[in-house]
Amino acid sequence: MEGYHQQQYKRLFDHLDENGDRKISASELQQCVHMIGKDMSLDEAEAAVAAYDSDNDGLLDFDDFLRLVEDGGTEEEKANEMKEAFRMYEMEGCGCITPESLKRMLDRLGEKRTVDECRGMIARYDINGDGLLNFDEFVIMMRC
C-alpha cells in the first residue's frame, strides 16, 4: 500500500503535469520548487532532471520524481524541508494544521476534500486528540 507521503507526491506530480503526458519537464520541476517557497534556476532544474531521468528522454516520470524527492540532501535539509511543508499546510499561524487549512492546501494541489474528510485524515495521526496536527504529528504522517 502506498504511504500517505507518496500519495501526496503523486497528487503534486499530477498537478504539475499540465499536459497529462505523465512526465514533468525541468520548467515544471522549477515551478514545483517555487511552490514550496524555494528558488531553483532552470539550469539547476535541468541538472536535476538529467540526474534522475531513468529513460534519458529529458523528462521525469513519477518514479524518477519520487527518487528525486526522497533522495533529498542532508538531515538538516530534510528537517528544514519538513518545516517548510508544515508551514504550507498550517497557513493560519497557530502552529497546527487544522481541518480547514488542510482542505485549502489539498484544494491548491487539485484534490477536493470536505472539511469532514480532512478531520478524518487528521484523526489518523492526531496523537494528542486535539483535532489538529502539530509539527511532530505532521512528521509522523509524512513518513507513513
N, C-alpha and C positions, 0 to 999 in steps of 0.2 A: 504494500500500500504506500502511495506517495506520502511523504511528510508534508506537513502544513506549509513549511517554508518553500518546498519545491512547488506546491500548488500556487503559492503567491508569485514565485518567479515565473511560472507558466503564464499566469494572468498578465504580468508585466510584459513578458515576451510577446504575447498575443496582442497586447495593446500597442506595442512598438512596431509590430509587423503590419504596417498600414496597408500594404498591397496584398496581404494574405498569402504570400508565397512560402510561408513557414520558415523564413530566413530573415535575419536583420543585417543591415549594412553597417559600415563604420559610422555613417552620419546618424543612423538610428541609435547605435550604441552611444554616440556622443550625446544625443538627446536624452537617453536613459540616465546617463551620469548627471546631466544637467538637472533632471527631475529630482534627483536626491540631493541637490544643492552643491554639487562639486563641479569643478571645471576640468574639461578634457579637450585638448586640441584635436583637430581632425587627424593630424599626424599620429598622435597618441592612440586614437581610436583605431586607425588603420593598422598600427603596430599590434594592438591587442587582438584585432580580428585575425591578422596574419599568424599570430602565435597560437590561436585556439581553433582556427579553421581546419577541421579534420579532412575535408574533401578538396581543399585548395580552390574553391570557387569564389573566394573573396567575400564570403558571407558566413554568418554564424547560424547554424540550425540550433534548435533548443538544447540539444546535448552539449554542443560547443559553448553556448551561452551559460549553461549551468556549470560547466567546468570552470569557465572564466570567473563566474560569481563566487563559486565555492573555493577556488584557489586562494583568493583574496589576500595576500600580504601577511604582515606580522600580526601577532596577537593584539598589540596596541592598535594597529589599523583596524582590525576586526572589531575591537571593542568600540572604537570611535564610530565605525560604520553602523554598529548596532544602536548606539546612542542617537545618531542622526536619523536612522529609520524610526526609532521610537518617537522622536520629536515630530516626524512627519505624520504619524498616526495620532499623536497626542492632540495637537492643534489647539488646545484650549488653555494651555499654560498651567494646568492643575497638577502636573506631574503624573498623570494617569491617563490611560486610554479609556474613554467612555464608549458606550454603545453608539452614541451619536457621532463621535469623532471617527470611530472605526467605519461606520456606514459612509461618511463623507470620503474617507480615503479609498475605500473599495469602489465607490462611485467613480472617483477620479481614475481608477485603474480599469474601469469598464465593467465591474461586477456589481450589479444591482442587488442589494440586500435590504431587508426591512430592519428597523431598529430592533425588533424582537429576535430576528435571526442573528443579529450582531450580539445581542445579550447572550444567546445560546453559545455562540463562538467564544465569547469571553468567559462564560461559566466553566468551560472545559479546562481553563488554565488559571482560574481565579482562586489561588491557594488560600488567601485570607478571607474569602467570601464576601467582599465588599461590593461586588458587582462591577469592578473596574480592574484594569490591568496596570500594575505598577511596572517599573522597569525590569525587575527580576522575573516577574511572571511573563513579561513580553519576551525576554531572552529564552525562557523555557519553551514558550510557544514556538518561537522561530527555529529552535533546534529540534523540535519534534517532527 
